[in-house]
Amino acid sequence: MRNVNRKCKDYQSAYSPLRPFRCATCNRTYKRQQHLVRHMKYECGVEPMFKCPHCDYRASHNASVKSHVLSRHMKIRHDLWN
């Protein structure tokens, strides 16, 4: 059921007039122009710049690499991070 809800939300957000800023490359839409600019600069068609020091995992955000290291290499569950 969660997958169906997500697909419905993805469809709604892609065609919503409340998200007028559209990426010309991937058609993803945003409510704010600065979010589109950030997407184009760091995400769309850009090689992820942060790399895991333990494996070949790469991500667009440093926080994603940190959570990857904690969960995959240090075997710490997400609910125990804090």
C-alpha positions in Angstrom: 0.0 0.0 0.0 2.9 2.4 0.8 4.2 2.0 -2.7 0.9 2.9 -4.3 0.6 6.0 -2.1 4.1 7.1 -3.1 3.4 6.6 -6.8 0.2 8.6 -6.4 2.1 11.4 -4.6 4.9 11.4 -7.2 2.3 11.7 -10.0 0.5 14.6 -8.2 3.7 16.4 -7.5 4.9 16.0 -11.1 1.8 17.6 -12.5 0.8 20.0 -9.7 0.5 23.7 -10.6 1.9 24.4 -7.1 5.3 23.2 -8.4 6.0 25.5 -11.3 9.8 25.1 -11.6 10.6 22.1 -13.8 14.1 20.6 -14.6 14.6 20.5 -18.4 16.7 17.4 -18.1 14.6 15.0 -15.9 11.2 16.9 -15.6 11.3 16.9 -11.8 9.3 19.8 -10.4 9.9 22.2 -7.5 7.9 24.7 -5.5 10.9 27.1 -5.3 13.3 28.2 -7.9 16.3 27.9 -5.6 15.4 24.2 -5.1 15.5 23.7 -8.8 18.9 25.5 -9.0 20.3 23.3 -6.2 18.9 20.2 -8.0 20.6 21.2 -11.3 23.9 22.1 -9.6 24.3 19.0 -7.3 21.9 16.3 -8.4 20.7 16.1 -12.0 23.3 14.6 -14.3 26.1 15.3 -11.8 28.4 12.6 -10.5 27.9 12.3 -6.8 30.8 14.1 -5.1 30.9 12.4 -1.7 32.6 9.0 -1.4 32.6 6.4 1.3 36.1 5.8 2.7 35.4 2.0 3.0 33.8 1.1 -0.3 32.7 2.4 -3.7 29.5 4.0 -2.5 29.0 7.6 -3.6 26.3 10.2 -2.8 25.3 13.7 -3.6 25.2 14.7 0.1 27.7 14.1 2.9 25.0 13.2 5.3 24.0 10.3 3.1 27.6 9.0 3.2 27.7 9.4 7.0 24.5 7.4 7.4 25.8 4.8 5.0 29.0 4.3 7.0 27.1 4.1 10.3 24.6 1.5 9.0 26.7 -0.5 6.6 30.2 -0.5 8.0 29.7 0.2 11.7 26.5 -1.8 11.9 24.7 0.8 13.9 20.9 1.0 13.5 19.4 4.3 12.4 17.2 4.5 15.6 20.4 4.4 17.8 22.3 7.2 16.1 21.3 9.9 18.5 
